[in-house]
Amino acid sequence: MPVPSDVHEAEDHLDKLREECGVMALYNHPDAARMTYWGLYSLQHRGQESGGIATADGEEIHDLKGMGLVSEIFTDPVLAKLPGNLAIGHTRYSTTGDSALLNAQPIKVESTKGLIAIAHNGNLVNLGTARERLERDGAIFQTTSDSEIIVQLIAHSAENTLVDCIADSLGQVDGAFSIVMMTRNRIFAARDPHGFRPLSMGRIPGTDGKPDTFVFASETCAFDLLHAKYERDVEPGELVMVSEDGVTSRYFNRETKQASCVFEHVYFARPDSKIFGRWVQKSRDEMGRQLARESAVPVDLVVPVPDSGVTAALGYASESGVPFNFGLIRNHYVGRTFIQPEQRVRDFGVRMKLNPVRALLEGKRVMLIDDSIIRGTTSRKIVRMVRAAGAKEVHLRISCPPTVSPCFYGVDTPHKRELIAANNSLEEITRFIEADSLAYLSLDGLLHSCTVGDAKPNRYCTACYTGEYPTQWVDVDEILPAAVA
């Protein structure tokens, strides 16, 4: 069967879907750069490759970007170089464009419509045609990132006002975008008509008669650190502008069917965030409960694969009545790189991050709960590790359906040929990961978990589980069936 080779086993970092990006924006705060830094710090899980902040003081836009974590880039002396009471920020993991400082965001462009800075979460899928047309019209691109295309479309728009130019431009691109933009004195926030990626608006009440501060962020967990109150989501197809005249809103598309990314609830977002108007914690707990209803087997202990499997494992344990415990301990101080031993040690990379608790696992029938299986190599290492610690049986449950198709909407998904569930049966995957049993959450169970109890249930994109894409523009080479070895 076409399963990953041992060569791939060394590439543990490739065996998870990678977060897309996180964006932040603040309007009207005397310490806007520092507040944006704290917001990005809360969104660090969405991208650990590069970060950037741009501020505006009414006359100029100042920006600083760097490679690495937010805390590594923005020291006190660096933040002091970012004056102004408006700011936007970005923490990035590349999905298109080279992994380099050149493509770090926010991107600042001096255009015919004035000075504009943009930060973008998502991925455009009609890049080729838009970029070629713009270059024929004289556009000169500073980066290879798709985010700059939006700014160039604004610069080349025939509309009169900046708001009209932005709305016109957003109507021309297809794919996923939750964006924040800034001019010298205004903040803009928008989501694509499908609403693939989250973007929320919050407010920090002004004190002593001072006006309120408005905040936009990819996840509401960023609001908590800033003591901002969640107001609402930016709606799909909506463009929000904040200026000295207050908050105004217009829609550039209200006809497209919503298709928010369900994997935000499965894995990407923090459990303390409210995504698409729904608490992530609530969804993941229900995923675990639904797993127990669909595929329970007799076990002695429920163990999460930390950290992403914790909430679903709690739900599974509660529903099944089986005790929950942390049988795997995660080392939170493993950096993005570490020194490998000179002589290859089997499963060394996973053991750097996770260590089994033999006292809990020995002689037990163990139920492992994880959020997903991509290539399967990491899952196999974890199963081996738990069995080597003395577990009598090792069962694995996954809190989403099998991932069988790549994503084109801001997620770094492997090719279809590298997705183990796209090329193998459940029985073959079970044998490969060496588990006693394996079961995934059903698609109906997942959608139930992400909508139950909601007065107005969201509609979700499930293309990674079904291969049915909500947009027309997809790379056919990526979604053709993988060749069978």
C-alpha positions as CSV (number, residue, x, y, z in Angstrom):
1,M,0.0,0.0,0.0
2,P,1.3,3.5,-0.7
3,V,2.1,4.6,2.8
4,P,4.8,7.1,3.8
5,S,8.4,5.8,3.7
6,D,10.8,5.8,6.6
7,V,12.4,8.9,5.0
8,H,9.3,10.8,5.8
9,E,9.4,9.5,9.4
10,A,12.1,12.0,10.2
11,E,9.9,14.9,9.0
12,D,7.7,15.1,12.1
13,H,7.0,18.8,11.4
14,L,5.3,17.8,8.1
15,D,2.8,15.4,9.8
16,K,0.4,18.1,11.0
17,L,-1.6,20.7,9.1
18,R,0.1,24.0,9.6
19,E,-1.6,27.0,10.9
20,E,-2.3,29.8,8.4
21,C,-1.8,33.3,9.8
22,G,-3.1,35.6,12.5
23,V,-4.0,39.2,12.0
24,M,-4.6,42.1,14.4
25,A,-5.7,45.7,14.1
26,L,-6.2,48.6,16.6
27,Y,-7.8,52.0,16.1
28,N,-7.3,54.8,18.6
29,H,-4.9,53.7,21.3
30,P,-1.9,55.7,22.5
31,D,0.2,52.5,22.8
32,A,-1.1,50.8,19.7
33,A,2.1,49.0,18.8
34,R,2.4,47.4,22.2
35,M,-1.3,46.4,22.3
36,T,-0.9,44.8,18.9
37,Y,2.2,43.0,20.1
38,W,0.2,41.5,23.0
39,G,-2.6,40.5,20.6
40,L,-0.1,38.8,18.2
41,Y,1.4,37.0,21.2
42,S,-2.1,35.5,21.8
43,L,-2.3,34.5,18.1
44,Q,1.2,33.0,18.0
45,H,-0.2,29.5,17.5
46,R,-1.5,30.6,14.1
47,G,2.0,31.2,12.7
48,Q,5.5,31.0,14.0
49,E,7.6,31.9,10.9
50,S,7.5,35.7,10.9
51,G,5.8,38.6,12.4
52,G,5.2,42.3,11.7
53,I,3.5,45.4,13.0
54,A,2.7,48.6,11.2
55,T,1.5,51.8,12.9
56,A,0.1,55.1,11.7
57,D,0.4,58.5,13.3
58,G,-1.9,60.5,11.0
59,E,1.0,61.4,8.6
60,E,3.2,58.3,8.1
61,I,3.0,54.5,8.3
62,H,5.9,52.9,10.2
63,D,6.5,49.2,9.9
64,L,8.9,46.6,11.3
65,K,9.0,42.9,10.5
66,G,11.2,40.0,11.3
67,M,11.7,36.2,11.1
68,G,10.8,34.2,14.2
69,L,8.4,34.4,17.1
70,V,6.7,37.6,18.1
71,S,8.6,37.7,21.4
72,E,11.9,37.4,19.6
73,I,11.2,40.2,17.1
74,F,9.5,42.9,19.2
75,T,11.6,44.1,22.2
76,D,10.9,47.3,24.0
77,P,13.5,49.3,21.8
78,V,11.8,47.9,18.7
79,L,8.3,48.8,19.8
80,A,9.5,52.4,20.6
81,K,10.2,52.8,16.9
82,L,6.5,52.3,16.1
83,P,4.6,55.5,17.1
84,G,1.0,56.2,16.4
85,N,-2.5,55.3,17.7
86,L,-3.4,53.0,14.8
87,A,-1.8,49.6,14.2
88,I,-2.1,46.4,12.3
89,G,-0.1,43.2,12.9
90,H,0.5,39.8,11.4
91,T,2.0,36.5,12.5
92,R,2.7,34.3,9.6
93,Y,3.2,30.7,8.4
94,S,3.7,30.8,4.6
95,T,1.1,29.1,2.4
96,T,2.0,30.9,-0.8
97,G,5.1,33.0,-1.4
98,D,8.6,32.2,-0.4
99,S,9.4,31.7,3.3
100,A,11.4,34.9,3.7
101,L,11.5,38.3,5.3
102,L,10.5,39.7,1.9
103,N,7.0,38.2,2.3
104,A,6.6,39.0,6.0
105,Q,3.6,41.1,6.6
106,P,2.1,43.8,7.0
107,I,3.0,44.8,3.4
108,K,3.2,48.6,2.9
109,V,2.6,50.0,-0.6
110,E,2.6,53.6,-1.8
111,S,-0.1,53.6,-4.4
112,T,-2.1,56.0,-6.5
113,K,-4.8,55.7,-3.8
114,G,-2.3,56.7,-1.1
115,L,-0.2,54.8,1.4
116,I,-1.7,51.5,2.4
117,A,-0.6,48.6,4.7
118,I,-2.3,45.2,4.6
119,A,-2.2,42.0,6.7
120,H,-3.9,38.9,5.3
121,N,-5.0,35.6,6.6
122,G,-6.0,33.1,3.9
123,N,-5.1,32.2,0.4
124,L,-6.3,33.5,-3.0
125,V,-7.1,30.9,-5.6
126,N,-7.3,33.0,-8.8
127,L,-3.8,34.4,-8.4
128,G,-2.4,33.7,-11.8
129,T,-5.0,35.6,-13.9
130,A,-5.2,38.5,-11.5
131,R,-1.4,39.0,-11.3
132,E,-0.9,38.7,-15.0
133,R,-3.6,41.3,-15.7
134,L,-2.1,43.7,-13.2
135,E,1.4,43.3,-14.6
136,R,0.1,44.1,-18.1
137,D,-1.5,47.2,-16.6
138,G,1.9,48.3,-15.2
139,A,1.8,46.9,-11.7
140,I,5.2,46.3,-10.1
141,F,5.1,43.7,-7.3
142,Q,7.4,44.0,-4.3
143,T,6.8,40.4,-3.1
144,T,5.7,37.0,-4.2
145,S,2.9,36.9,-1.6
146,D,-0.7,36.8,-2.8
147,S,-1.6,39.5,-0.2
148,E,0.0,42.2,-2.4
149,I,-2.4,41.4,-5.2
150,I,-5.3,43.0,-3.2
151,V,-3.3,46.2,-2.7
152,Q,-2.4,46.3,-6.4
153,L,-6.1,45.8,-7.4
154,I,-7.0,48.7,-5.1
155,A,-4.4,50.9,-6.8
156,H,-5.7,50.1,-10.2
157,S,-9.4,50.3,-9.4
158,A,-11.4,52.8,-11.5
159,E,-13.6,53.7,-8.5
160,N,-13.4,57.1,-7.0
161,T,-13.3,56.7,-3.2
162,L,-10.9,54.5,-1.3
163,V,-13.8,52.5,0.2
164,D,-15.2,51.9,-3.2
165,C,-11.8,50.9,-4.5
166,I,-11.4,48.4,-1.7
167,A,-14.9,46.9,-2.2
168,D,-14.3,46.7,-6.0
169,S,-11.0,44.9,-5.5
170,L,-12.3,42.4,-2.9
171,G,-15.0,41.5,-5.3
172,Q,-12.5,40.5,-8.0
173,V,-10.5,37.9,-5.9
174,D,-11.6,34.4,-5.1
175,G,-10.5,32.3,-2.2
176,A,-10.0,32.9,1.5
177,F,-9.2,36.3,3.0
178,S,-9.6,37.8,6.3
179,I,-7.7,41.1,6.0
180,V,-6.9,44.2,8.0
181,M,-5.7,47.3,6.2
182,M,-4.5,50.7,7.4
183,T,-4.0,54.1,5.8
184,R,-2.5,57.1,7.6
185,N,-5.8,57.6,9.5
186,R,-8.2,54.7,9.0
187,I,-8.5,51.0,9.7
188,F,-10.3,48.6,7.4
189,A,-11.3,44.9,8.1
190,A,-12.9,42.5,5.7
191,R,-13.7,38.8,5.1
192,D,-14.2,36.9,1.9
193,P,-17.8,36.1,0.9
194,H,-17.5,32.5,1.9
195,G,-16.2,33.5,5.4
196,F,-13.4,30.8,5.3
197,R,-11.2,32.4,7.9
198,P,-12.4,34.0,11.2
199,L,-12.1,37.7,12.0
200,S,-13.8,39.3,15.0
201,M,-14.3,42.9,16.2
202,G,-13.9,44.0,19.8
203,R,-14.0,47.2,21.8
204,I,-12.0,48.7,24.7
205,P,-14.1,51.2,26.5
206,G,-12.5,54.7,26.8
207,T,-11.8,56.1,30.2
208,D,-12.2,59.7,31.5
209,G,-14.4,60.6,28.6
210,K,-11.9,59.4,26.0
211,P,-13.3,57.6,22.9
212,D,-13.3,53.8,22.7
213,T,-10.6,51.7,21.1
214,F,-11.7,49.3,18.4
215,V,-9.9,46.0,17.9
216,F,-9.9,43.3,15.2
217,A,-8.3,39.9,15.6
218,S,-8.3,36.5,14.0
219,E,-9.4,35.0,17.3
220,T,-11.2,36.4,20.4
221,C,-8.5,35.0,22.7
222,A,-6.5,38.1,21.6
223,F,-9.2,40.3,23.1
224,D,-8.9,38.8,26.6
225,L,-5.3,39.9,27.1
226,L,-6.2,43.4,26.0
227,H,-9.4,43.6,28.1
228,A,-11.4,44.1,25.0
229,K,-15.0,43.1,24.8
230,Y,-16.1,40.9,21.9
231,E,-18.7,42.8,19.8
232,R,-19.3,40.6,16.8
233,D,-17.7,38.9,13.9
234,V,-16.9,40.7,10.7
235,E,-19.5,39.1,8.4
236,P,-18.7,37.2,5.2
237,G,-18.5,39.6,2.3
238,E,-18.4,42.6,4.7
239,L,-16.0,45.6,4.7
240,V,-15.8,47.5,8.0
241,M,-14.1,50.9,8.2
242,V,-13.1,52.7,11.4
243,S,-12.3,56.4,11.2
244,E,-12.8,59.6,13.2
245,D,-16.4,59.4,12.1
246,G,-16.9,56.1,13.9
247,V,-17.5,52.6,12.5
248,T,-19.2,52.1,9.2
249,S,-19.9,49.0,7.2
250,R,-20.8,47.9,3.7
251,Y,-21.1,44.6,1.9
252,F,-19.3,43.8,-1.3
253,N,-21.0,40.4,-1.7
254,R,-24.0,39.0,0.1
255,E,-25.0,36.3,-2.4
256,T,-22.2,33.7,-1.8
257,K,-23.0,30.8,0.4
258,Q,-21.1,30.7,3.7
259,A,-18.4,28.0,3.9
260,S,-16.3,28.6,7.1
261,C,-13.3,26.4,7.7
262,V,-14.5,23.6,10.0
263,F,-10.8,22.8,10.8
264,E,-10.6,26.0,12.8
265,H,-12.9,24.2,15.3
266,V,-11.0,20.9,15.0
267,Y,-7.5,22.1,15.5
268,F,-6.3,25.6,14.5
269,A,-8.1,27.9,16.9
270,R,-7.4,28.0,20.7
271,P,-10.1,26.4,22.7
272,D,-10.6,29.7,24.6
273,S,-11.6,31.5,21.4
274,K,-15.0,32.2,19.9
275,I,-14.8,31.3,16.2
276,F,-17.6,32.0,13.7
277,G,-19.8,33.0,16.7
278,R,-19.2,29.7,18.6
279,W,-16.9,28.7,21.4
280,V,-14.2,26.3,20.2
281,Q,-14.2,24.5,23.6
282,K,-17.8,23.6,23.2
283,S,-17.3,22.1,19.7
284,R,-14.3,20.1,20.7
285,D,-15.9,18.7,23.8
286,E,-18.9,17.6,21.7
287,M,-16.5,16.0,19.2
288,G,-15.1,13.8,21.9
289,R,-18.6,12.9,23.2
290,Q,-19.7,12.1,19.7
291,L,-16.6,9.9,19.2
292,A,-17.5,7.9,22.3
293,R,-21.1,7.4,21.0
294,E,-19.9,6.3,17.5
295,S,-16.8,4.2,18.2
296,A,-16.3,3.3,21.9
297,V,-14.5,0.0,22.8
298,P,-13.7,-1.3,26.3
299,V,-10.6,0.5,27.7
300,D,-9.2,1.5,31.1
301,L,-7.9,4.9,30.4
302,V,-8.5,7.9,28.0
303,V,-5.3,9.7,27.1
304,P,-5.1,12.9,25.0
305,V,-2.3,13.6,22.5
306,P,-1.4,17.0,23.8
307,D,-2.2,19.7,23.4
308,S,-4.7,19.6,20.5
309,G,-6.4,16.3,21.7
310,V,-7.1,17.4,25.3
311,T,-10.6,18.9,25.0
312,A,-12.0,16.1,22.8
313,A,-10.4,13.6,25.2
314,L,-12.2,15.2,28.1
315,G,-15.5,15.0,26.2
316,Y,-14.8,11.3,25.3
317,A,-14.0,10.4,28.9
318,S,-17.1,12.2,30.2
319,E,-19.4,10.5,27.7
320,S,-17.9,7.1,28.1
321,G,-17.3,7.1,31.8
322,V,-13.7,6.0,31.4
323,P,-11.1,7.8,33.5
324,F,-9.1,10.6,31.9
325,N,-5.4,11.2,32.6
326,F,-2.4,12.8,31.0
327,G,-0.5,9.7,30.0
328,L,1.7,11.7,27.6
329,I,3.5,14.7,28.9
330,R,4.5,17.4,26.4
331,N,7.7,19.3,26.6
332,H,6.7,22.9,26.0
333,Y,10.2,24.2,25.7
334,V,11.2,22.4,22.5
335,G,12.0,25.1,20.0
336,R,11.3,25.1,16.3
337,T,14.7,23.4,15.8
338,F,16.8,21.2,18.0
339,I,20.1,19.3,17.7
340,Q,19.6,15.8,16.5
341,P,21.8,13.0,17.9
342,E,24.7,12.0,15.7
343,Q,23.4,8.5,15.6
344,R,19.8,8.3,14.5
345,V,17.5,7.4,17.4
346,R,14.2,5.9,16.4
347,D,11.3,8.3,17.0
348,F,13.7,10.8,18.6
349,G,11.8,13.9,17.3
350,V,8.5,12.8,18.9
351,R,10.2,11.8,22.1
352,M,11.7,15.3,22.4
353,K,8.1,16.6,22.4
354,L,6.2,13.9,24.2
355,N,7.1,11.5,27.0
356,P,4.9,8.6,28.2
357,V,4.0,8.2,31.9
358,R,4.7,4.5,32.5
359,A,3.1,4.5,35.9
360,L,-0.3,5.3,34.3
361,L,0.0,3.3,31.1
362,E,1.6,0.0,32.2
363,G,-0.8,-2.9,31.9
364,K,-3.7,-0.7,30.7
365,R,-6.0,-0.7,27.7
366,V,-5.4,2.9,26.5
367,M,-7.7,5.1,24.3
368,L,-5.6,7.8,22.6
369,I,-7.5,10.8,21.3
370,D,-6.0,13.1,18.7
371,D,-7.4,15.8,16.3
372,S,-6.2,14.4,12.9
373,I,-4.0,12.0,11.0
374,I,-2.2,13.5,8.0
375,R,0.7,11.3,6.8
376,G,0.4,8.8,9.7
377,T,4.1,8.8,10.7
378,T,3.7,10.7,13.9
379,S,0.6,8.7,14.9
380,R,2.6,5.5,14.5
381,K,5.5,6.8,16.7
382,I,3.0,7.8,19.4
383,V,1.3,4.4,19.4
384,R,4.7,2.7,19.5
385,M,5.7,4.9,22.4
386,V,2.6,4.1,24.4
387,R,3.0,0.4,23.8
388,A,6.7,0.5,24.8
389,A,5.6,2.1,28.1
390,G,3.7,-1.1,28.9
391,A,0.2,-0.5,27.6
392,K,-1.7,-3.7,27.0
393,E,-3.8,-2.3,24.1
394,V,-3.6,1.0,22.2
395,H,-6.7,2.3,20.5
396,L,-6.7,5.6,18.5
397,R,-9.7,7.9,17.9
398,I,-9.6,11.0,15.7
399,S,-11.9,13.9,16.3
400,C,-12.5,14.6,12.6
401,P,-13.1,12.6,9.5
402,P,-10.2,11.2,7.3
403,T,-8.3,14.0,5.5
404,V,-8.5,13.0,1.9
405,S,-8.0,16.3,-0.1
406,P,-5.7,19.3,0.1
407,C,-6.9,22.7,1.1
408,F,-6.5,25.8,-1.1
409,Y,-7.8,28.3,1.4
410,G,-4.8,29.2,3.6
411,V,-3.8,25.9,5.1
412,D,-0.5,24.2,4.2
413,T,-1.8,20.8,3.3
414,P,0.3,18.1,1.7
415,H,-0.3,16.8,-1.8
416,K,-3.1,14.3,-2.1
417,R,-0.6,11.6,-2.7
418,E,0.9,12.2,0.7
419,L,-2.4,12.1,2.6
420,I,-2.5,8.6,4.1
421,A,-6.4,8.5,4.2
422,A,-6.6,9.4,0.5
423,N,-4.7,6.3,-0.6
424,N,-5.4,3.7,2.0
425,S,-8.4,1.9,3.6
426,L,-9.1,2.2,7.4
427,E,-7.7,-1.3,7.9
428,E,-4.5,-0.4,6.1
429,I,-4.0,2.8,8.1
430,T,-4.7,0.9,11.3
431,R,-2.0,-1.6,10.4
432,F,0.4,1.1,9.4
433,I,0.1,3.0,12.7
434,E,0.2,-0.3,14.6
435,A,-2.9,0.4,16.7
436,D,-5.3,-2.2,18.0
437,S,-8.1,-0.2,16.6
438,L,-8.7,3.1,14.8
439,A,-11.8,5.2,14.2
440,Y,-12.5,8.7,12.9
441,L,-15.4,11.0,13.8
442,S,-18.0,10.8,11.1
443,L,-18.7,13.9,8.9
444,D,-22.2,14.1,10.3
445,G,-20.8,13.8,13.8
446,L,-18.4,16.6,13.1
447,L,-21.0,19.0,11.7
448,H,-23.3,18.2,14.6
449,S,-20.5,18.9,17.1
450,C,-19.9,22.4,15.5
451,T,-23.5,23.4,15.3
452,V,-25.4,21.8,18.1
453,G,-27.3,24.3,20.3
454,D,-26.7,27.2,17.9
455,A,-29.7,29.4,17.2
456,K,-28.3,30.0,13.7
457,P,-26.0,27.2,12.7
458,N,-22.9,28.0,10.6
459,R,-22.4,26.4,7.2
460,Y,-18.9,24.9,7.0
461,C,-16.3,24.1,4.3
462,T,-15.5,20.4,4.5
463,A,-13.4,20.1,1.3
464,C,-10.5,18.4,3.1
465,Y,-12.8,15.5,4.0
466,T,-15.0,15.4,0.9
467,G,-13.0,16.8,-2.0
468,E,-16.0,19.1,-2.8
469,Y,-14.6,22.7,-3.0
470,P,-16.8,25.8,-2.5
471,T,-14.9,27.8,-5.1
472,Q,-14.3,27.1,-8.8
473,W,-10.6,28.0,-8.9
474,V,-8.6,25.0,-7.8
475,D,-5.4,23.4,-9.0
476,V,-6.6,20.3,-10.9
477,D,-3.1,18.7,-10.6
478,E,-3.4,18.8,-6.8
479,I,-6.8,17.1,-6.6
480,L,-6.3,14.4,-9.2
481,P,-6.2,10.9,-7.5
482,A,-2.7,10.0,-6.4
483,A,-0.9,7.4,-8.5
484,V,-1.0,4.0,-6.9
485,A,2.5,2.5,-6.4
